[in-house]
């Protein structure tokens, strides 16, 4: 995204990640009604944790309590450490809040210009310990502005206001969040609020957060570009996206940062290079720079060690399925859609087909009649459905009777 006005925020983030090293930079004071956030003291760095991966030589050891690398297309976890431990997710929680808003916009339950009221409960008083969009008390804001306030500014006030708008209360909205988490297969997640503010029962795992990130990219394509926006101005206050990689890596286009004392510094990132998209999750590092550095390291390692493979070309007949009681005895089986896998670089991929037994006519073209399994170094790396490539009509009564007789004699 291009900007016509220069902002010091990108410079600040670039400096934080080592991209720029100017001799001196002066910063303007924030608006008087915007609270200055005190820099948090760095916690001791977690011990570097080596991850599990199929790559020879192993994955990098990262100083985070949990981390994960996922292939977006397949959802396959390429490397991870402590991926299933429920941990405080801090503002990574807001990915679910924004996702529910995006899905409501897609379905028509919400409109972009619908007005959302800011209650006393939602209003942000400008403390130095929380992120705010700075919505005025008893004001109204459009849904699309609220969405940007959640994603770009990580506004607790925006998250609470939309929760009350959609579900009547934040508690009611948390029930919607948990229902959606269950639908997506997030098995180690429990949401208590829409913001990620600390609560002993509010947890999510690295794997679950990657599943959620994948759902956002896949199902919210109309709104996903917002996750790459570097800044958003509302109520006269311009705030920058806290995802430092957006300023230093043009292949990164999302998703969300998070930080509380219990959660440490967290980051979920997505990057697309040469047609391959990877998702990283870093949980509980000791600084904003550490979460950016470790995400950058994991992305670099992932793109260097994995590649796309096409085990079977489209329109290829993979196998021939036997059909009983049909006008034809067989039907060709092939892929219903293009199939690509992400595998360690240089590894060969083998495939084997499994066809449903006792396939009985009629068989419709496109019906799933089996699956093809891909393996590499003896390990399954993916599978895809096989579908009938033609219609097979059911045979008439006399032909079916004759076929039954032949089957009795094993022919």
N, C-alpha and C positions, 0 to 999 in steps of 0.2 A: 504494500500500500504506500502511495506517495503522499507527502504532506507539503503544503505550501508554506506553512509557518514553522520556524525552527523552534524546537523545544529542548530544554536542557535535560529533560528526563532521560531520553535515549543516551545522552552523553554520560549521565550518571551511571546508568546500568552498564554501559560499555566499559567504563572505568572499573566498575565492580568486578567485571569478569576478565579484566586484563586486555580488552581489545584496544583501548586507547590509554595513553599515559601522558596527558598534557602536564606542563610544568605547573600551571595554576589554573584553577577554575573557580569562579565565584557564582554563588547560587542566590537567586532572589528569595526573599522570605515568602512563605505560603500566605494565602489570604487569611485575614485575621479571624475568620470564622471557621477555618480549617485547623484542626488540632495537629501539632507537630508530633510525630511518632518518635519516641526515644529509641535510639539504637539498642537492640537487645544484646546483652553480653553473650559471647559465644560459649556454648557448652562444650565439655570435652568431646572430642570426636569419637564415635563408636569404633571399635576395632574393625579393621578391614575384613569383610566377609566374602569369601570365595563362593561362587555360584555353581549351580548344576547346569550343564550344557552338553550337547552332543559334539561340540567342536573339540578336536584333538588339542591338547594343551590347556583346555579349560577356559573359563571366563575370567575377566578381570576381578580383582578383589576390591570391593568398594566399601568405604567407611560409612555405611548406612545400616540401620537396623533391619531393613528389608528393601529389596529391589527386584525389578523384573524387566525383561525385554520381551515384547510380543510382536509377532508378525500380524499386521493389520488384516491382510486378505484372508488368512486362514484362521486367525485367532490362536495360532500355536505359540506356546511359550518357548522361546529360543534359549533363554538363560534366566536364572532366578536364584535368589537367596532369601529364605524365610518368607516365601511368597504367600503363605496361607495363615500367618499369624494376624489376628485382629488387632489393629493398632489405632491410636487416635489419628484421624485423617485431617484435622484442622479444616482449613478452607477448601481442601479438595472435595469436601462435602458439597460445595456449591456446584460441582459438575452435575450432581443429581438434581439440584434445584433448577439449574438452567435447562437441563434436559427435559424436565417435566414441563417447563414453560414452552420450550421449543415444540414438544409433541402436542401441547394444547393449541399452539398456533397452527401447526400442521392440520390438526383435526377440525379447526374452526371453533373450538371451545373458547379460545381467546383471539382477539384481533390486535394488531400492532398498535392501533390508536386507542384501544380501551384505556380508561383512566383507572389508576390504582391509588387508593387513599393511603396516607401515611399516618398511622395511629400513634398514640403515646408509646405503646409497646414497641413499635417498629422504629420509631424515631431514634436516630443516633445522636447522642449528646456530645460527641466530639472528644471522647476520651483518647488518651494516647496509646491505648492497648488494643484497639479494634479498628478494622477497616470500615470506612464509611463512604457512601455515595454523596452524603450530605443533602438528603431530602429534607426540606423544611417540614416542621411539625404541622399536621393537619392540611398539608398540601396534597396535590395529585400529580402523578407522573404517568406517561404512557407506558404500556407494556414493553415496547421496544426499547425505550430508554432504561426501564428497570432491568431488562435483560442485559444491556450493555453495562449497567452499573454492577450487576452480579459478576459478569465474566471479566471485564477489563479492570474495574475498580475494586472488585471483591467486596462489595458493599454488604455489610450485615443488615443495614436498614433496608436496602433493596430486597434482600432475601426474605426478611421477615414480612415486609409489606406484601410481596407477591404470594407468600404462603398464606397470609390471612385472606387475601383476595380470592385465592383458588380453593381454599379448604375451610375458611372461617376462623382458623387458628393455626398457629405453628404446630401444635400437637397433632391436629388433624392432617396437616400437610406431611408430617413425618410418617404417618400411616400410609399415605400415597407413595412416599419415597421408598418405604420398606416393601410395599407391594410391587413396585417397579423393580426394585433390586432382586426380589424373588423371581420375577418373570425373566429377568436377564441372566439368572443363574449365579448371582452374587451370594455365595453361601456363607461367607464369614463377615457379613455386614449387618449392622443395626444402626439406624439413624434415629436420633432423638430430637434433633432440631434441623433447621434449614441452613444454618450458618457454619457449623463445625466448631462453635464455641464449646469449651471443655465440658464433658459429662462422662462419668465412669462407664455408662452403658453405650456411649457413642463410639462405634468402632468400624473399621473396614480393613480389608487385607490388600496387599499390593496386587494380587491377582484380580480381585474384585474391581479395584479401581481401573485396571487395564481393560477389563470387560466393559466397564461403563464408558471409558474413553472411546473404545471401539464402536460402541453403540451410538455415541454422539456423532462421530465422524461419518458413520454409515447412514444413520437415520435422520440427522439434522443438517443435511447438506445445504439447505437454504440459509442456515444461520451459523454454520461452522466458521465462515470467514471472520466472524466477530472475535473468535478466539485468537486470531492473529493480529488484531488491532492493538497498536502500541499505546494509544492514549484515548481518553474520553473526557470531554468537558461537560459538566452539568452544574447548574446553579453557580456559574461563574468560576468553578474550580476545575482546573485541568489536572488529571491524575494519569500517571503512566502505568502500563501493564507491568506487573512485577516479575513476569517471566523473562529473565535476562537473555535467554537464548534467542528471543525474537529480535533482538538488536544485533546479535553477532553471527547468527547462522540463518541464511536466507532459505534453507530447506525446512526450517522449523515453522509450524503454523498453529501451534497450540501446545498445551491446553490450559493448565491451572497450577498456581502455587498455593502453598499453605504454610502456616506457622502458628504454633502456640508453644508454650513452655514444655508441655507434656509431649506434643507431637514432634517437636524439633522443626527443622526446615524440610519441607516436602515439595516435590515437583512431579507433575505428570506432563510428559512431552510427546509430541508427534512430529515426525520428520519424514519427508518423502524425497528419495533420491533415485534417479534412473528407473522410475516406475515401481519402486519398492518402498512401501511405507512401514516404518517401525514405530512402536509405542514404548516409551520407557516410564517406569514408576520408581521414584526414589523417595523413601520414607525415613524420617528421623536422622537427618544429618545435623551438623552443629553450626552451620552458617548459610546465608543466602548464596555466597560464592561457592561453598562446597556442593550444594544441591545443583547448581549450574554446571560446575566442573565435572561432577560425577555423571550427570545426564549426558554431557558432551562426550565424556569418555565412553559411556555405554553405547551411545549411538554410533560413534566412530568404530568401536569394536564390532558392533552388529553389522554395519554395512561392509566392513572389511572381511568378515568371516562367513557371511551368508549371501546366497544368490537365489534368483528365481529359476525354477526348473519347470518345464512343461512335459510331464511324463507321457502324455498322449495328445496328439494333435486333434483339433476339432474335426468332426465329420469322418472320424476313423472308426471302422467296425472293430470293436474290441473282442467280441465273442459272438457266438451264435447260440441262441437259446432254443431248446426243444419245446414245442407246443403240442398239447394234447387236445383232441376234439376240435381242431381248427381246420380250415380249408387249406392251410399251409402247415407243414410239419415243423418249421423253424421260423425264427424271426431274428434279424441282426440286432445286436445290442451295442450301444455306443454312448458317448457322453451327451448329456442334455445341454451342457453349457461349457464354455472354456474352463480349463482346469490348470491352475498354476500352484506350485508349492515353493516354499522358501526352505532351502536346505544348505548345510555347510558347503562352502565352496569346494569344487573338485570331486564331490562324492557322486557316485553313480546311483541312479534311482531305478529300481525294478518294480514291475507291476504284475498283479495277478487278479483275475476276474472270478467273482463268485456269483453264480446265477441262481435265482430262486428255483427250487425243485418243483416238479409237477405243475408247471405253468399251463394254465388252462384257458382256452379261447372262450370268449373273445378277448383279444389284447389290443388296446388302443395305442396308437403311435404316441410316444412320449411318456407312457406309463413306466414307472420304475420297476425293473425286473431283475435287479441285482446291484452289485457294487464292484468297483475296482479299487484295490488296495495298493498303495505305494510303500515300498520299503527301501531303506538305505542302511548298509552295514548290518543287516538283520533286524533293524528296528523299524516299526511302522512309523511313517512320517506323514501319512494322510490317506484319505479315501474320498471317493466321489461316487454318486449314484450312476448306475447304467440304466438307460431307458430304451424302450423298443423304438426301432427306427422305421417301423411300418405297422400298419393295421393288420391284424389277423382276424378274419371273421370266423364265427363259430360254424362248424360243419353242419350239414343237414342230418336228419335223424338216421338215415340209412348209413351214411358215412361214419357217424359217431358209433353206431352199433358195430360196424365192421372194425373200427379202431379198438373198441372194447374187446372184441374177440381176439384181435392180434395181441393186445396187452396181456390177455389171459395166458397166451402161449409164449409170452416173453418176447414178442416181436414188435 
